[in-house]
Amino acid sequence: MTNPFENEQGTYVVLMNEEGQYSLWPAFVHIPAGWEIVCGETSRSACIDYISSNWTDLSPNSLKPAAEVHGGQQ
């Protein structure tokens, strides 16, 4: 059995949670609570490209206000 998260021929979606974190997700797998689809069904490589271009700040949203107050120092 192959890992559905690594199937190059599979169809995927991109999920995002309230913290602004992204996840590559097989389209046929149930979406967990707290996540929403931000990029619809497409190829694995297209989803990875989407994540690479859109997830530029890896800090969780809950830490961003603190970073702004401290001048970007965490």
N, C-alpha and C positions, 0 to 999 in steps of 0.2 A: 504494500500500500504506500502510495506517495503522499507527501505532505501537501495538502491543498493550498498552503500559503506559498509554496515554491513551484507550482505548476506553471511553466512558461506558456502553455497553451490554454490556461484557464481564463475565465472572465472574472474581473475584480471590480470593486468599488473602493472609493477612498472615504474613510470615516473621520469625523472630528468630534472631540468631546468639548465640554464647557471650559476646559483648561487650554483649549487651542492646540491640543496634541492630535496628530494625525495617525491613521492606521490603514495599511493595505489590508483589504478584507475580501475573501472569496465571495462572489456574488450569491452563491447558493447557500451560504451559511447565515443563520439567524443573526441579526444585528443586536449586539448587547445593549442593555439599558444604559442611557447616558451618552450614547453615540448617535450621530446623524450622518447621513450620506451627503457629501459635499462634491463628489464627482461620480457620475453614474457609471453604469456597466461599460467596461472597456478592457483593453488588454492590460496585462501585468505591467509591461514597460510604460504604457501611457499613464497608468496610475502612479508609478514611481516617479515619472517626470513631473506629474502634477504636484506630488508631495515635495519634490526637490525645489520646484519654483515657488510654492506657496508657504512652506513651513520654514521660513528664514530665521525666525527667532525661536529657539528651542525652549526658552523659559516658559513655565506654565503661567497662564494668565493671572493666577492668584499671587504670583511673586512679582509681577511687573510693576504694580504701584509702589512696592517697597524699593525696587531698584531705581525707580524714578526719583524717589525722595532722597536716596543716598547717592545720587549722581551716577547711577549705573553700577555702583559697587555692591556686591552681594556677599 
